[in-house]
Amino acid sequence: MCTTNKYGFPVKHRTRCKTFFGFQTGDMVRAILPTGKFAGTHVGRLTVRESGVFARENSKR
């Protein structure tokens, strides 16, 4: 949501919390999963959403 002026143009925006649990979007992470279907070491870039949900993108290298 943003605040608008009397003509309907946006003039302000909500400030975002830039970090969640010490992580922020763009951080490189290594997840070590010892068992299960996706067992192994996964390395990639982290995406953090405002809801607090994390997603890991695969490294392109």
Biopython code that builds the backbone (N, CA, C, O; Angstrom):
import numpy as np
from Bio.PDB.StructureBuilder import StructureBuilder

atoms = [
    (1, "MET", "N", (0.837, -1.173, 0.000)),
    (1, "MET", "CA", (0.000, 0.000, 0.000)),
    (1, "MET", "C", (0.882, 1.236, 0.000)),
    (1, "MET", "O", (1.986, 1.224, 0.545)),
    (2, "CYS", "N", (0.398, 2.276, -0.601)),
    (2, "CYS", "CA", (1.123, 3.536, -0.582)),
    (2, "CYS", "C", (0.134, 4.671, -0.342)),
    (2, "CYS", "O", (-1.069, 4.533, -0.566)),
    (3, "THR", "N", (0.662, 5.772, 0.109)),
    (3, "THR", "CA", (-0.156, 6.957, 0.324)),
    (3, "THR", "C", (-0.215, 7.757, -0.975)),
    (3, "THR", "O", (0.790, 7.911, -1.670)),
    (4, "THR", "N", (-1.391, 8.257, -1.287)),
    (4, "THR", "CA", (-1.540, 9.029, -2.517)),
    (4, "THR", "C", (-1.921, 10.469, -2.191)),
    (4, "THR", "O", (-2.444, 10.766, -1.117)),
    (5, "ASN", "N", (-1.646, 11.345, -3.137)),
    (5, "ASN", "CA", (-2.056, 12.744, -2.955)),
    (5, "ASN", "C", (-3.494, 12.912, -3.432)),
    (5, "ASN", "O", (-4.146, 11.929, -3.785)),
    (6, "LYS", "N", (-3.990, 14.135, -3.446)),
    (6, "LYS", "CA", (-5.400, 14.352, -3.795)),
    (6, "LYS", "C", (-5.723, 14.022, -5.247)),
    (6, "LYS", "O", (-6.894, 13.902, -5.606)),
    (7, "TYR", "N", (-4.690, 13.872, -6.096)),
    (7, "TYR", "CA", (-4.896, 13.514, -7.499)),
    (7, "TYR", "C", (-4.739, 12.016, -7.761)),
    (7, "TYR", "O", (-4.940, 11.553, -8.884)),
    (8, "GLY", "N", (-4.380, 11.264, -6.722)),
    (8, "GLY", "CA", (-4.247, 9.814, -6.860)),
    (8, "GLY", "C", (-2.855, 9.332, -7.190)),
    (8, "GLY", "O", (-2.657, 8.137, -7.415)),
    (9, "PHE", "N", (-1.872, 10.236, -7.225)),
    (9, "PHE", "CA", (-0.504, 9.825, -7.515)),
    (9, "PHE", "C", (0.193, 9.363, -6.240)),
    (9, "PHE", "O", (-0.020, 9.956, -5.182)),
    (10, "PRO", "N", (1.017, 8.323, -6.312)),
    (10, "PRO", "CA", (1.704, 7.843, -5.108)),
    (10, "PRO", "C", (2.747, 8.856, -4.630)),
    (10, "PRO", "O", (3.505, 9.404, -5.431)),
    (11, "VAL", "N", (2.775, 9.096, -3.322)),
    (11, "VAL", "CA", (3.731, 10.044, -2.761)),
    (11, "VAL", "C", (4.585, 9.410, -1.663)),
    (11, "VAL", "O", (5.666, 9.914, -1.359)),
    (12, "LYS", "N", (4.121, 8.322, -1.071)),
    (12, "LYS", "CA", (4.875, 7.643, -0.013)),
    (12, "LYS", "C", (4.738, 6.143, -0.193)),
    (12, "LYS", "O", (3.791, 5.671, -0.823)),
    (13, "HIS", "N", (5.670, 5.402, 0.353)),
    (13, "HIS", "CA", (5.557, 3.958, 0.345)),
    (13, "HIS", "C", (5.924, 3.427, 1.726)),
    (13, "HIS", "O", (6.607, 4.095, 2.502)),
    (14, "ARG", "N", (5.462, 2.224, 2.018)),
    (14, "ARG", "CA", (5.749, 1.614, 3.304)),
    (14, "ARG", "C", (7.197, 1.177, 3.353)),
    (14, "ARG", "O", (7.732, 0.652, 2.376)),
    (15, "THR", "N", (7.824, 1.395, 4.485)),
    (15, "THR", "CA", (9.203, 0.932, 4.635)),
    (15, "THR", "C", (9.185, -0.578, 4.807)),
    (15, "THR", "O", (8.276, -1.129, 5.428)),
    (16, "ARG", "N", (10.169, -1.233, 4.267)),
    (16, "ARG", "CA", (10.258, -2.687, 4.324)),
    (16, "ARG", "C", (11.288, -3.099, 5.356)),
    (16, "ARG", "O", (12.281, -2.406, 5.579)),
    (17, "CYS", "N", (11.036, -4.238, 5.980)),
    (17, "CYS", "CA", (12.023, -4.831, 6.869)),
    (17, "CYS", "C", (13.012, -5.568, 5.979)),
    (17, "CYS", "O", (12.626, -6.508, 5.282)),
    (18, "LYS", "N", (14.264, -5.170, 5.985)),
    (18, "LYS", "CA", (15.220, -5.680, 5.010)),
    (18, "LYS", "C", (15.855, -7.001, 5.403)),
    (18, "LYS", "O", (16.418, -7.687, 4.550)),
    (19, "THR", "N", (15.779, -7.372, 6.669)),
    (19, "THR", "CA", (16.379, -8.638, 7.093)),
    (19, "THR", "C", (15.363, -9.469, 7.865)),
    (19, "THR", "O", (14.499, -8.931, 8.557)),
    (20, "PHE", "N", (15.479, -10.788, 7.737)),
    (20, "PHE", "CA", (14.667, -11.727, 8.476)),
    (20, "PHE", "C", (15.579, -12.792, 9.029)),
    (20, "PHE", "O", (16.271, -13.472, 8.271)),
    (21, "PHE", "N", (15.591, -12.950, 10.353)),
    (21, "PHE", "CA", (16.395, -13.957, 11.031)),
    (21, "PHE", "C", (17.871, -13.843, 10.653)),
    (21, "PHE", "O", (18.580, -14.849, 10.613)),
    (22, "GLY", "N", (18.332, -12.630, 10.378)),
    (22, "GLY", "CA", (19.724, -12.413, 10.034)),
    (22, "GLY", "C", (20.052, -12.607, 8.563)),
    (22, "GLY", "O", (21.210, -12.469, 8.170)),
    (23, "PHE", "N", (19.063, -12.923, 7.744)),
    (23, "PHE", "CA", (19.280, -13.128, 6.312)),
    (23, "PHE", "C", (18.598, -12.013, 5.536)),
    (23, "PHE", "O", (17.653, -11.392, 6.022)),
    (24, "GLN", "N", (19.085, -11.765, 4.321)),
    (24, "GLN", "CA", (18.414, -10.834, 3.426)),
    (24, "GLN", "C", (18.524, -11.354, 2.006)),
    (24, "GLN", "O", (19.354, -12.217, 1.718)),
    (25, "THR", "N", (17.698, -10.836, 1.123)),
    (25, "THR", "CA", (17.682, -11.275, -0.267)),
    (25, "THR", "C", (19.051, -11.063, -0.902)),
    (25, "THR", "O", (19.654, -10.000, -0.755)),
    (26, "GLY", "N", (19.533, -12.071, -1.601)),
    (26, "GLY", "CA", (20.820, -11.985, -2.273)),
    (26, "GLY", "C", (21.923, -12.715, -1.549)),
    (26, "GLY", "O", (22.991, -12.931, -2.122)),
    (27, "ASP", "N", (21.700, -13.104, -0.297)),
    (27, "ASP", "CA", (22.717, -13.846, 0.452)),
    (27, "ASP", "C", (22.946, -15.205, -0.190)),
    (27, "ASP", "O", (22.006, -15.852, -0.652)),
    (28, "MET", "N", (24.194, -15.630, -0.214)),
    (28, "MET", "CA", (24.522, -16.980, -0.683)),
    (28, "MET", "C", (24.432, -17.915, 0.517)),
    (28, "MET", "O", (25.001, -17.637, 1.573)),
    (29, "VAL", "N", (23.710, -19.031, 0.350)),
    (29, "VAL", "CA", (23.517, -19.970, 1.450)),
    (29, "VAL", "C", (23.898, -21.374, 1.019)),
    (29, "VAL", "O", (23.879, -21.710, -0.165)),
    (30, "ARG", "N", (24.244, -22.187, 2.011)),
    (30, "ARG", "CA", (24.539, -23.605, 1.788)),
    (30, "ARG", "C", (23.636, -24.393, 2.723)),
    (30, "ARG", "O", (23.732, -24.256, 3.943)),
    (31, "ALA", "N", (22.760, -25.217, 2.160)),
    (31, "ALA", "CA", (21.856, -26.060, 2.951)),
    (31, "ALA", "C", (22.359, -27.500, 2.870)),
    (31, "ALA", "O", (22.526, -28.048, 1.780)),
    (32, "ILE", "N", (22.597, -28.102, 4.025)),
    (32, "ILE", "CA", (23.065, -29.490, 4.086)),
    (32, "ILE", "C", (21.910, -30.341, 4.591)),
    (32, "ILE", "O", (21.513, -30.238, 5.752)),
    (33, "LEU", "N", (21.370, -31.191, 3.703)),
    (33, "LEU", "CA", (20.259, -32.069, 4.048)),
    (33, "LEU", "C", (20.794, -33.501, 4.114)),
    (33, "LEU", "O", (21.116, -34.077, 3.074)),
    (34, "PRO", "N", (20.897, -34.090, 5.312)),
    (34, "PRO", "CA", (21.528, -35.407, 5.450)),
    (34, "PRO", "C", (20.694, -36.566, 4.916)),
    (34, "PRO", "O", (21.262, -37.534, 4.411)),
    (35, "THR", "N", (19.372, -36.502, 5.011)),
    (35, "THR", "CA", (18.536, -37.623, 4.579)),
    (35, "THR", "C", (17.338, -37.111, 3.800)),
    (35, "THR", "O", (17.046, -35.915, 3.784)),
    (36, "GLY", "N", (16.658, -38.040, 3.157)),
    (36, "GLY", "CA", (15.429, -37.695, 2.451)),
    (36, "GLY", "C", (15.611, -37.647, 0.946)),
    (36, "GLY", "O", (16.689, -37.926, 0.420)),
    (37, "LYS", "N", (14.544, -37.290, 0.275)),
    (37, "LYS", "CA", (14.519, -37.260, -1.191)),
    (37, "LYS", "C", (15.512, -36.256, -1.761)),
    (37, "LYS", "O", (16.113, -36.509, -2.805)),
    (38, "PHE", "N", (15.693, -35.119, -1.091)),
    (38, "PHE", "CA", (16.570, -34.060, -1.583)),
    (38, "PHE", "C", (17.871, -33.998, -0.793)),
    (38, "PHE", "O", (18.432, -32.919, -0.609)),
    (39, "ALA", "N", (18.353, -35.143, -0.326)),
    (39, "ALA", "CA", (19.567, -35.202, 0.484)),
    (39, "ALA", "C", (20.766, -34.696, -0.313)),
    (39, "ALA", "O", (20.863, -34.899, -1.523)),
    (40, "GLY", "N", (21.676, -34.030, 0.400)),
    (40, "GLY", "CA", (22.880, -33.513, -0.230)),
    (40, "GLY", "C", (23.149, -32.092, 0.205)),
    (40, "GLY", "O", (22.511, -31.576, 1.122)),
    (41, "THR", "N", (24.098, -31.468, -0.460)),
    (41, "THR", "CA", (24.448, -30.083, -0.179)),
    (41, "THR", "C", (23.923, -29.210, -1.303)),
    (41, "THR", "O", (24.214, -29.447, -2.475)),
    (42, "HIS", "N", (23.163, -28.219, -0.945)),
    (42, "HIS", "CA", (22.557, -27.317, -1.916)),
    (42, "HIS", "C", (23.099, -25.922, -1.683)),
    (42, "HIS", "O", (23.034, -25.410, -0.565)),
    (43, "VAL", "N", (23.633, -25.299, -2.723)),
    (43, "VAL", "CA", (24.194, -23.952, -2.632)),
    (43, "VAL", "C", (23.430, -23.060, -3.588)),
    (43, "VAL", "O", (23.153, -23.449, -4.723)),
    (44, "GLY", "N", (23.086, -21.860, -3.131)),
    (44, "GLY", "CA", (22.365, -20.952, -4.008)),
    (44, "GLY", "C", (22.114, -19.604, -3.362)),
    (44, "GLY", "O", (22.544, -19.333, -2.241)),
    (45, "ARG", "N", (21.412, -18.776, -4.099)),
    (45, "ARG", "CA", (21.094, -17.420, -3.658)),
    (45, "ARG", "C", (19.750, -17.439, -2.936)),
    (45, "ARG", "O", (18.820, -18.128, -3.355)),
    (46, "LEU", "N", (19.658, -16.688, -1.863)),
    (46, "LEU", "CA", (18.466, -16.679, -1.033)),
    (46, "LEU", "C", (17.526, -15.551, -1.447)),
    (46, "LEU", "O", (17.960, -14.442, -1.757)),
    (47, "THR", "N", (16.224, -15.858, -1.444)),
    (47, "THR", "CA", (15.200, -14.854, -1.659)),
    (47, "THR", "C", (14.333, -14.817, -0.414)),
    (47, "THR", "O", (13.833, -15.851, 0.028)),
    (48, "VAL", "N", (14.151, -13.634, 0.152)),
    (48, "VAL", "CA", (13.341, -13.471, 1.355)),
    (48, "VAL", "C", (12.130, -12.622, 1.019)),
    (48, "VAL", "O", (12.259, -11.552, 0.423)),
    (49, "ARG", "N", (10.964, -13.094, 1.398)),
    (49, "ARG", "CA", (9.740, -12.340, 1.161)),
    (49, "ARG", "C", (9.283, -11.662, 2.449)),
    (49, "ARG", "O", (9.704, -12.049, 3.540)),
    (50, "GLU", "N", (8.432, -10.662, 2.326)),
    (50, "GLU", "CA", (7.980, -9.904, 3.492)),
    (50, "GLU", "C", (7.241, -10.788, 4.481)),
    (50, "GLU", "O", (7.243, -10.510, 5.680)),
    (51, "SER", "N", (6.605, -11.855, 3.994)),
    (51, "SER", "CA", (5.876, -12.757, 4.878)),
    (51, "SER", "C", (6.812, -13.583, 5.744)),
    (51, "SER", "O", (6.360, -14.247, 6.676)),
    (52, "GLY", "N", (8.127, -13.553, 5.449)),
    (52, "GLY", "CA", (9.090, -14.336, 6.215)),
    (52, "GLY", "C", (9.437, -15.658, 5.563)),
    (52, "GLY", "O", (10.184, -16.450, 6.138)),
    (53, "VAL", "N", (8.909, -15.915, 4.372)),
    (53, "VAL", "CA", (9.172, -17.154, 3.651)),
    (53, "VAL", "C", (10.506, -17.036, 2.921)),
    (53, "VAL", "O", (10.791, -16.015, 2.295)),
    (54, "PHE", "N", (11.323, -18.090, 3.005)),
    (54, "PHE", "CA", (12.604, -18.124, 2.322)),
    (54, "PHE", "C", (12.500, -19.011, 1.096)),
    (54, "PHE", "O", (11.781, -20.010, 1.115)),
    (55, "ALA", "N", (13.199, -18.667, 0.042)),
    (55, "ALA", "CA", (13.304, -19.502, -1.146)),
    (55, "ALA", "C", (14.749, -19.482, -1.598)),
    (55, "ALA", "O", (15.405, -18.441, -1.552)),
    (56, "ARG", "N", (15.253, -20.639, -2.039)),
    (56, "ARG", "CA", (16.630, -20.723, -2.503)),
    (56, "ARG", "C", (16.619, -20.929, -4.010)),
    (56, "ARG", "O", (15.952, -21.830, -4.519)),
    (57, "GLU", "N", (17.355, -20.095, -4.710)),
    (57, "GLU", "CA", (17.480, -20.219, -6.155)),
    (57, "GLU", "C", (18.771, -20.961, -6.454)),
    (57, "GLU", "O", (19.776, -20.764, -5.771)),
    (58, "ASN", "N", (18.748, -21.803, -7.459)),
    (58, "ASN", "CA", (19.946, -22.556, -7.828)),
    (58, "ASN", "C", (21.031, -21.645, -8.365)),
    (58, "ASN", "O", (20.758, -20.644, -9.027)),
    (59, "SER", "N", (22.247, -22.006, -8.070)),
    (59, "SER", "CA", (23.376, -21.272, -8.611)),
    (59, "SER", "C", (23.493, -21.599, -10.088)),
    (59, "SER", "O", (23.319, -22.754, -10.475)),
    (60, "LYS", "N", (23.782, -20.613, -10.917)),
    (60, "LYS", "CA", (23.840, -20.820, -12.370)),
    (60, "LYS", "C", (25.184, -21.378, -12.813)),
    (60, "LYS", "O", (25.363, -21.691, -13.990)),
    (61, "ARG", "N", (26.123, -21.505, -11.899)),
    (61, "ARG", "CA", (27.460, -21.989, -12.277)),
    (61, "ARG", "C", (27.560, -23.475, -12.263)),
    (61, "ARG", "O", (28.621, -24.025, -12.558)),
]
sb = StructureBuilder()
sb.init_structure("model")
sb.init_model(0)
sb.init_chain("A")
sb.init_seg("    ")
for serial, (resi, resn, name, xyz) in enumerate(atoms, 1):
    if name == "N":
        sb.init_residue(resn, " ", resi, " ")
    sb.init_atom(name, np.array(xyz, "f"), 0.0, 1.0, " ", f" {name:<3s}", serial, name[0])
structure = sb.get_structure()
